[in-house]
Amino acid sequence: MVVSRVPGRIAAVSVRRLSVDPLTAARRLLGATLVGRGVSAMIVEVEAYGGPEDGPWPDAASHSYRGMGGRNAVMFGPAGRLYTYRSHGIHVCANVVCATDQVAGAVLLRATAIESGADVAQGRRGEAVRPAALARGPGNLCSAMGITMEDNGIDLFDAKSPIQLKLGEKRDGVAGPRVGVSKAADRPWRLWLAGRPEVSLYRRSPRAPAPGESD
C-alpha cells in the first residue's frame, strides 16, 4: 500500500482495499486496528458474509441473501461502512461492509485484542471479565468498544467518525467454518490469528446439517 500524508487519500486507498469479495476483505481485516470511544484494539477474528442468490457470491447465511430492505441496505455499499444489528434482539454486532455499491458483502468482527483503553473496556464489560475475554465474541466486542446500533452506516475511514478502522499489512490467518450459522455451515469463511487467546471457540448451530452436508 502506498502511504499518503493526505487523510483523504489514505481513506480512498483503504476503501479500495475493501472493495473486493468478502473473503479477501476478511483477510485484509485480520490484524487491522479498530479505534473509538477510548479503546484501541487489534482485530483477531472475523467472518465473511456474501450476498443475494443472484449476486456474485450468494450466501444463504447472510442478512442480504433475500435482497435489500430496511437496515441491511448498508450491506450493499459503499465499502468501509459499519453495519450493525442485534443478535437475538439483545447483543449488538458489527460488520465492515466490503464489495462495491449495490453489491452486498460484509465481514463480521468476531474478536479483538485490546491494545489501549483496557480500563475503559473493563468498565463496560465488568471487573470479573478476564482481559483476553473483554472483546471475545461479536456482542462482547461491541460492548467493549462502545459500538451501538446508532453507529449503523458510519464511515469507518472518516476522521470524524466515533469508530474508525486502520488497515495494516497482510496477516496470515487460519480458516474454518463460521460459528452458529444453520445455512452454508461448512463454508470456511471464519478467519482468525493463530495462538491468540482472544479468539472465540467454534460452536456449530444445532440447526445446521451434519458436517459435510452443507456448502
ROFIGU-895172 format. One record per residue (C-alpha): z negated, x negated, y negated; residue number from 1; residue in one letter. Coordinates in steps of 0.25 Angstrom, whole numbers. Example, Ala and Ser with C-alpha at 12.3 -4.5 7.8 and 13.67 -1.06 7.14 Angstrom:
REM ROFIGU-895172
<node><w>-31</w><u>-49</u><v>18</v><n>1</n><res>A</res></node>
<node><w>-29</w><u>-55</u><v>4</v><n>2</n><res>S</res></node>
***
This chain:
REM ROFIGU-895172
<node><w>0</w><u>0</u><v>0</v><n>1</n><res>M</res></node>
<node><w>3</w><u>-5</u><v>-14</v><n>2</n><res>V</res></node>
<node><w>-9</w><u>-4</u><v>-23</v><n>3</n><res>V</res></node>
<node><w>-7</w><u>0</u><v>-37</v><n>4</n><res>S</res></node>
<node><w>-17</w><u>0</u><v>-48</v><n>5</n><res>R</res></node>
<node><w>-12</w><u>13</u><v>-53</v><n>6</n><res>V</res></node>
<node><w>-20</w><u>24</u><v>-47</v><n>7</n><res>P</res></node>
<node><w>-9</w><u>34</u><v>-47</v><n>8</n><res>G</res></node>
<node><w>0</w><u>24</u><v>-39</v><n>9</n><res>R</res></node>
<node><w>-11</w><u>22</u><v>-29</v><n>10</n><res>I</res></node>
<node><w>-13</w><u>37</u><v>-27</v><n>11</n><res>A</res></node>
<node><w>2</w><u>38</u><v>-25</v><n>12</n><res>A</res></node>
<node><w>3</w><u>27</u><v>-14</v><n>13</n><res>V</res></node>
<node><w>-9</w><u>33</u><v>-7</v><n>14</n><res>S</res></node>
<node><w>-3</w><u>47</u><v>-7</v><n>15</n><res>V</res></node>
<node><w>10</w><u>41</u><v>-1</v><n>16</n><res>R</res></node>
<node><w>2</w><u>34</u><v>10</v><n>17</n><res>R</res></node>
<node><w>-4</w><u>48</u><v>14</v><n>18</n><res>L</res></node>
<node><w>10</w><u>55</u><v>12</v><n>19</n><res>S</res></node>
<node><w>12</w><u>53</u><v>27</v><n>20</n><res>V</res></node>
<node><w>10</w><u>60</u><v>40</v><n>21</n><res>D</res></node>
<node><w>-5</w><u>64</u><v>43</v><n>22</n><res>P</res></node>
<node><w>-8</w><u>53</u><v>54</v><n>23</n><res>L</res></node>
<node><w>-2</w><u>42</u><v>45</v><n>24</n><res>T</res></node>
<node><w>-11</w><u>47</u><v>34</v><n>25</n><res>A</res></node>
<node><w>-23</w><u>47</u><v>43</v><n>26</n><res>A</res></node>
<node><w>-21</w><u>33</u><v>46</v><n>27</n><res>R</res></node>
<node><w>-20</w><u>29</u><v>31</v><n>28</n><res>R</res></node>
<node><w>-33</w><u>37</u><v>28</v><n>29</n><res>L</res></node>
<node><w>-41</w><u>29</u><v>38</v><n>30</n><res>L</res></node>
<node><w>-49</w><u>18</u><v>30</v><n>31</n><res>G</res></node>
<node><w>-46</w><u>25</u><v>17</v><n>32</n><res>A</res></node>
<node><w>-57</w><u>27</u><v>7</v><n>33</n><res>T</res></node>
<node><w>-62</w><u>41</u><v>2</v><n>34</n><res>L</res></node>
<node><w>-69</w><u>41</u><v>-11</v><n>35</n><res>V</res></node>
<node><w>-76</w><u>52</u><v>-18</v><n>36</n><res>G</res></node>
<node><w>-89</w><u>59</u><v>-23</v><n>37</n><res>R</res></node>
<node><w>-98</w><u>46</u><v>-22</v><n>38</n><res>G</res></node>
<node><w>-93</w><u>42</u><v>-8</v><n>39</n><res>V</res></node>
<node><w>-82</w><u>32</u><v>-3</v><n>40</n><res>S</res></node>
<node><w>-78</w><u>32</u><v>12</v><n>41</n><res>A</res></node>
<node><w>-68</w><u>26</u><v>21</v><n>42</n><res>M</res></node>
<node><w>-60</w><u>36</u><v>30</v><n>43</n><res>I</res></node>
<node><w>-62</w><u>32</u><v>44</v><n>44</n><res>V</res></node>
<node><w>-57</w><u>44</u><v>52</v><n>45</n><res>E</res></node>
<node><w>-46</w><u>54</u><v>49</v><n>46</n><res>V</res></node>
<node><w>-38</w><u>65</u><v>56</v><n>47</n><res>E</res></node>
<node><w>-23</w><u>68</u><v>53</v><n>48</n><res>A</res></node>
<node><w>-18</w><u>83</u><v>52</v><n>49</n><res>Y</res></node>
<node><w>-4</w><u>87</u><v>51</v><n>50</n><res>G</res></node>
<node><w>2</w><u>100</u><v>46</v><n>51</n><res>G</res></node>
<node><w>10</w><u>113</u><v>50</v><n>52</n><res>P</res></node>
<node><w>18</w><u>115</u><v>62</v><n>53</n><res>E</res></node>
<node><w>31</w><u>114</u><v>55</v><n>54</n><res>D</res></node>
<node><w>27</w><u>101</u><v>48</v><n>55</n><res>G</res></node>
<node><w>29</w><u>86</u><v>51</v><n>56</n><res>P</res></node>
<node><w>16</w><u>85</u><v>59</v><n>57</n><res>W</res></node>
<node><w>12</w><u>98</u><v>64</v><n>58</n><res>P</res></node>
<node><w>-3</w><u>99</u><v>67</v><n>59</n><res>D</res></node>
<node><w>-10</w><u>111</u><v>73</v><n>60</n><res>A</res></node>
<node><w>-24</w><u>106</u><v>69</v><n>61</n><res>A</res></node>
<node><w>-20</w><u>104</u><v>54</v><n>62</n><res>S</res></node>
<node><w>-24</w><u>115</u><v>44</v><n>63</n><res>H</res></node>
<node><w>-10</w><u>114</u><v>39</v><n>64</n><res>S</res></node>
<node><w>-4</w><u>118</u><v>52</v><n>65</n><res>Y</res></node>
<node><w>-1</w><u>132</u><v>48</v><n>66</n><res>R</res></node>
<node><w>5</w><u>129</u><v>35</v><n>67</n><res>G</res></node>
<node><w>0</w><u>128</u><v>21</v><n>68</n><res>M</res></node>
<node><w>-10</w><u>138</u><v>16</v><n>69</n><res>G</res></node>
<node><w>-23</w><u>138</u><v>8</v><n>70</n><res>G</res></node>
<node><w>-31</w><u>126</u><v>8</v><n>71</n><res>R</res></node>
<node><w>-22</w><u>118</u><v>17</v><n>72</n><res>N</res></node>
<node><w>-12</w><u>117</u><v>7</v><n>73</n><res>A</res></node>
<node><w>-18</w><u>104</u><v>3</v><n>74</n><res>V</res></node>
<node><w>-13</w><u>98</u><v>16</v><n>75</n><res>M</res></node>
<node><w>1</w><u>100</u><v>12</v><n>76</n><res>F</res></node>
<node><w>1</w><u>89</u><v>2</v><n>77</n><res>G</res></node>
<node><w>1</w><u>81</u><v>-6</v><n>78</n><res>P</res></node>
<node><w>-5</w><u>69</u><v>1</v><n>79</n><res>A</res></node>
<node><w>-18</w><u>63</u><v>-3</v><n>80</n><res>G</res></node>
<node><w>-25</w><u>77</u><v>-6</v><n>81</n><res>R</res></node>
<node><w>-38</w><u>81</u><v>1</v><n>82</n><res>L</res></node>
<node><w>-38</w><u>93</u><v>10</v><n>83</n><res>Y</res></node>
<node><w>-52</w><u>99</u><v>13</v><n>84</n><res>T</res></node>
<node><w>-56</w><u>110</u><v>22</v><n>85</n><res>Y</res></node>
<node><w>-69</w><u>115</u><v>28</v><n>86</n><res>R</res></node>
<node><w>-71</w><u>113</u><v>43</v><n>87</n><res>S</res></node>
<node><w>-77</w><u>125</u><v>50</v><n>88</n><res>H</res></node>
<node><w>-79</w><u>131</u><v>36</v><n>89</n><res>G</res></node>
<node><w>-90</w><u>120</u><v>33</v><n>90</n><res>I</res></node>
<node><w>-86</w><u>106</u><v>32</v><n>91</n><res>H</res></node>
<node><w>-76</w><u>101</u><v>22</v><n>92</n><res>V</res></node>
<node><w>-66</w><u>92</u><v>28</v><n>93</n><res>C</res></node>
<node><w>-56</w><u>83</u><v>20</v><n>94</n><res>A</res></node>
<node><w>-42</w><u>79</u><v>23</v><n>95</n><res>N</res></node>
<node><w>-32</w><u>69</u><v>16</v><n>96</n><res>V</res></node>
<node><w>-18</w><u>76</u><v>14</v><n>97</n><res>V</res></node>
<node><w>-6</w><u>68</u><v>19</v><n>98</n><res>C</res></node>
<node><w>9</w><u>70</u><v>20</v><n>99</n><res>A</res></node>
<node><w>17</w><u>76</u><v>9</v><n>100</n><res>T</res></node>
<node><w>18</w><u>88</u><v>0</v><n>101</n><res>D</res></node>
<node><w>20</w><u>101</u><v>9</v><n>102</n><res>Q</res></node>
<node><w>18</w><u>93</u><v>22</v><n>103</n><res>V</res></node>
<node><w>4</w><u>95</u><v>27</v><n>104</n><res>A</res></node>
<node><w>-5</w><u>83</u><v>33</v><n>105</n><res>G</res></node>
<node><w>-19</w><u>79</u><v>31</v><n>106</n><res>A</res></node>
<node><w>-29</w><u>69</u><v>36</v><n>107</n><res>V</res></node>
<node><w>-44</w><u>74</u><v>39</v><n>108</n><res>L</res></node>
<node><w>-54</w><u>64</u><v>35</v><n>109</n><res>L</res></node>
<node><w>-64</w><u>63</u><v>46</v><n>110</n><res>R</res></node>
<node><w>-73</w><u>52</u><v>43</v><n>111</n><res>A</res></node>
<node><w>-76</w><u>41</u><v>32</v><n>112</n><res>T</res></node>
<node><w>-85</w><u>29</u><v>31</v><n>113</n><res>A</res></node>
<node><w>-94</w><u>30</u><v>19</v><n>114</n><res>I</res></node>
<node><w>-92</w><u>17</u><v>11</v><n>115</n><res>E</res></node>
<node><w>-99</w><u>21</u><v>-2</v><n>116</n><res>S</res></node>
<node><w>-108</w><u>32</u><v>-7</v><n>117</n><res>G</res></node>
<node><w>-115</w><u>33</u><v>7</v><n>118</n><res>A</res></node>
<node><w>-127</w><u>39</u><v>0</v><n>119</n><res>D</res></node>
<node><w>-119</w><u>50</u><v>-7</v><n>120</n><res>V</res></node>
<node><w>-112</w><u>53</u><v>7</v><n>121</n><res>A</res></node>
<node><w>-126</w><u>53</u><v>14</v><n>122</n><res>Q</res></node>
<node><w>-132</w><u>62</u><v>3</v><n>123</n><res>G</res></node>
<node><w>-121</w><u>72</u><v>6</v><n>124</n><res>R</res></node>
<node><w>-122</w><u>71</u><v>22</v><n>125</n><res>R</res></node>
<node><w>-137</w><u>69</u><v>23</v><n>126</n><res>G</res></node>
<node><w>-146</w><u>58</u><v>25</v><n>127</n><res>E</res></node>
<node><w>-146</w><u>60</u><v>41</v><n>128</n><res>A</res></node>
<node><w>-132</w><u>57</u><v>42</v><n>129</n><res>V</res></node>
<node><w>-128</w><u>43</u><v>47</v><n>130</n><res>R</res></node>
<node><w>-119</w><u>34</u><v>37</v><n>131</n><res>P</res></node>
<node><w>-108</w><u>34</u><v>48</v><n>132</n><res>A</res></node>
<node><w>-108</w><u>49</u><v>49</v><n>133</n><res>A</res></node>
<node><w>-108</w><u>52</u><v>34</v><n>134</n><res>L</res></node>
<node><w>-93</w><u>55</u><v>34</v><n>135</n><res>A</res></node>
<node><w>-90</w><u>57</u><v>49</v><n>136</n><res>R</res></node>
<node><w>-82</w><u>69</u><v>51</v><n>137</n><res>G</res></node>
<node><w>-74</w><u>77</u><v>41</v><n>138</n><res>P</res></node>
<node><w>-85</w><u>86</u><v>36</v><n>139</n><res>G</res></node>
<node><w>-95</w><u>75</u><v>34</v><n>140</n><res>N</res></node>
<node><w>-84</w><u>66</u><v>27</v><n>141</n><res>L</res></node>
<node><w>-82</w><u>77</u><v>17</v><n>142</n><res>C</res></node>
<node><w>-97</w><u>79</u><v>15</v><n>143</n><res>S</res></node>
<node><w>-100</w><u>64</u><v>13</v><n>144</n><res>A</res></node>
<node><w>-88</w><u>62</u><v>4</v><n>145</n><res>M</res></node>
<node><w>-91</w><u>75</u><v>-4</v><n>146</n><res>G</res></node>
<node><w>-78</w><u>81</u><v>-1</v><n>147</n><res>I</res></node>
<node><w>-78</w><u>96</u><v>-3</v><n>148</n><res>T</res></node>
<node><w>-68</w><u>108</u><v>-2</v><n>149</n><res>M</res></node>
<node><w>-65</w><u>107</u><v>-17</v><n>150</n><res>E</res></node>
<node><w>-58</w><u>93</u><v>-14</v><n>151</n><res>D</res></node>
<node><w>-47</w><u>100</u><v>-7</v><n>152</n><res>N</res></node>
<node><w>-34</w><u>95</u><v>-13</v><n>153</n><res>G</res></node>
<node><w>-39</w><u>84</u><v>-21</v><n>154</n><res>I</res></node>
<node><w>-30</w><u>71</u><v>-23</v><n>155</n><res>D</res></node>
<node><w>-37</w><u>60</u><v>-16</v><n>156</n><res>L</res></node>
<node><w>-29</w><u>50</u><v>-23</v><n>157</n><res>F</res></node>
<node><w>-33</w><u>55</u><v>-37</v><n>158</n><res>D</res></node>
<node><w>-43</w><u>46</u><v>-44</v><n>159</n><res>A</res></node>
<node><w>-49</w><u>59</u><v>-50</v><n>160</n><res>K</res></node>
<node><w>-52</w><u>66</u><v>-36</v><n>161</n><res>S</res></node>
<node><w>-66</w><u>67</u><v>-31</v><n>162</n><res>P</res></node>
<node><w>-62</w><u>62</u><v>-18</v><n>163</n><res>I</res></node>
<node><w>-52</w><u>50</u><v>-17</v><n>164</n><res>Q</res></node>
<node><w>-45</w><u>42</u><v>-6</v><n>165</n><res>L</res></node>
<node><w>-41</w><u>28</u><v>-6</v><n>166</n><res>K</res></node>
<node><w>-31</w><u>23</u><v>5</v><n>167</n><res>L</res></node>
<node><w>-33</w><u>10</u><v>11</v><n>168</n><res>G</res></node>
<node><w>-26</w><u>1</u><v>21</v><n>169</n><res>E</res></node>
<node><w>-21</w><u>6</u><v>34</v><n>170</n><res>K</res></node>
<node><w>-33</w><u>6</u><v>45</v><n>171</n><res>R</res></node>
<node><w>-30</w><u>7</u><v>60</v><n>172</n><res>D</res></node>
<node><w>-37</w><u>19</u><v>66</v><n>173</n><res>G</res></node>
<node><w>-40</w><u>25</u><v>79</v><n>174</n><res>V</res></node>
<node><w>-33</w><u>39</u><v>83</v><n>175</n><res>A</res></node>
<node><w>-38</w><u>50</u><v>91</v><n>176</n><res>G</res></node>
<node><w>-37</w><u>66</u><v>91</v><n>177</n><res>P</res></node>
<node><w>-43</w><u>74</u><v>80</v><n>178</n><res>R</res></node>
<node><w>-57</w><u>80</u><v>80</v><n>179</n><res>V</res></node>
<node><w>-59</w><u>94</u><v>83</v><n>180</n><res>G</res></node>
<node><w>-45</w><u>100</u><v>82</v><n>181</n><res>V</res></node>
<node><w>-41</w><u>110</u><v>92</v><n>182</n><res>S</res></node>
<node><w>-26</w><u>108</u><v>90</v><n>183</n><res>K</res></node>
<node><w>-18</w><u>95</u><v>90</v><n>184</n><res>A</res></node>
<node><w>-31</w><u>90</u><v>96</v><n>185</n><res>A</res></node>
<node><w>-25</w><u>78</u><v>103</v><n>186</n><res>D</res></node>
<node><w>-17</w><u>72</u><v>91</v><n>187</n><res>R</res></node>
<node><w>-23</w><u>58</u><v>88</v><n>188</n><res>P</res></node>
<node><w>-24</w><u>61</u><v>73</v><n>189</n><res>W</res></node>
<node><w>-38</w><u>57</u><v>71</v><n>190</n><res>R</res></node>
<node><w>-39</w><u>43</u><v>66</v><n>191</n><res>L</res></node>
<node><w>-52</w><u>34</u><v>64</v><n>192</n><res>W</res></node>
<node><w>-56</w><u>20</u><v>61</v><n>193</n><res>L</res></node>
<node><w>-62</w><u>14</u><v>74</v><n>194</n><res>A</res></node>
<node><w>-76</w><u>9</u><v>74</v><n>195</n><res>G</res></node>
<node><w>-80</w><u>18</u><v>62</v><n>196</n><res>R</res></node>
<node><w>-94</w><u>25</u><v>65</v><n>197</n><res>P</res></node>
<node><w>-90</w><u>36</u><v>55</v><n>198</n><res>E</res></node>
<node><w>-79</w><u>41</u><v>64</v><n>199</n><res>V</res></node>
<node><w>-82</w><u>55</u><v>70</v><n>200</n><res>S</res></node>
<node><w>-82</w><u>58</u><v>85</v><n>201</n><res>L</res></node>
<node><w>-70</w><u>64</u><v>91</v><n>202</n><res>Y</res></node>
<node><w>-72</w><u>79</u><v>95</v><n>203</n><res>R</res></node>
<node><w>-61</w><u>87</u><v>101</v><n>204</n><res>R</res></node>
<node><w>-61</w><u>102</u><v>98</v><n>205</n><res>S</res></node>
<node><w>-65</w><u>111</u><v>109</v><n>206</n><res>P</res></node>
<node><w>-53</w><u>120</u><v>106</v><n>207</n><res>R</res></node>
<node><w>-43</w><u>108</u><v>108</v><n>208</n><res>A</res></node>
<node><w>-35</w><u>107</u><v>120</v><n>209</n><res>P</res></node>
<node><w>-39</w><u>97</u><v>131</v><n>210</n><res>A</res></node>
<node><w>-35</w><u>83</u><v>127</v><n>211</n><res>P</res></node>
<node><w>-20</w><u>80</u><v>129</v><n>212</n><res>G</res></node>
<node><w>-16</w><u>95</u><v>127</v><n>213</n><res>E</res></node>
<node><w>-15</w><u>95</u><v>112</v><n>214</n><res>S</res></node>
<node><w>-6</w><u>87</u><v>103</v><n>215</n><res>D</res></node>
***
